[in-house]
Amino acid sequence: MSKVNNGDMPAMPFEGGQNNGCQPSVGLTKREQFAAMAMQGFLSNSVMGDCDLHENPADWIKDITESSIEFAHALLSKLEKGNE
């Protein structure tokens, strides 16, 4: 049996009670949740979050999204390694 990747586990699994037929794994993964939180931080910054301050909006979007994913990956990697 293959090992389940922590980053692909649900960020907020639902257990028990009424869930309208949804399975516990429905929703954002931890990786998606962490990336969204990083992106929110970037976009709330007065310089990073203002596309008018960047020469090319497409490059700005690419930079924000790729950086958000990189931060999520780094956090998950650190969490998996523990306090080394």
N, C-alpha and C positions, 0 to 999 in steps of 0.2 A: 504494500500500500504506500502511495506517495505521501510525502510530508505536505501538510497544508501550509501555504505561505501566509504568515501573519498579516501582511499588507492586504491580502485578498479576503480576509475575514471581515464580517460586517462591523461597521463602526459602532452601531447602536442596535444590537440584536434584540428582538422582541421575544420574550419568553412568557408563555401562559396568557390567560385572559382572552378577551375578544380582540382579534386582529383582522377581522373582515376577510378571513381566508388567506391572508398573506403568510408566507413562510418566514422563519427567523432570518434567513439570509437576504431578504429583500431590502434594498436600500443601498446607501453608499458603503463602499469598502473603507477600511482604515486609510488606505493609500489615497483614495479620492477625498476623504474628509480632511486629511492632513494637507493635501494639495490645495483644497478649497480655502482652508484657513490661511495658508501661506499667501495665496493669491489675494485674499481679502486684506491681509496686511500690506502687501505691495501696493494695492490700489488705493488704500487709505493714506498712503504717503503723498504729501503734496507735490513731490517731484516725480516719483515713479508712477503715480496714479493719473497724471495729467498727460494724455496723449498729445496735446498741443505743444508740449515741451520736447517732443521727440520728432526727429526729421521724417521718419517713415512709420505711419501707424501700423502697417503690417509687421514690420520688424519689432515694434514696441509690443504688439500682442504676442508674437513669437517669444520674445525675451521673457515676458511676464509668465506665460504658460510653462515654458521650459524650466524657468527658475523655480516655479511653484512645485513642479514635479520633482526636481532635484532636491529641494528641501524636504519634501515628503519622503523620498527615498532615503535620504541621509538620516532622518529621524527614525524610520523603521529599522534601518541597519543598526543604528546605535542601540535601539531598544532590544533587538535580537541578540546583540553581543553582551549586553548588560554593562556592568561597571568595570570594564577592562581598563 
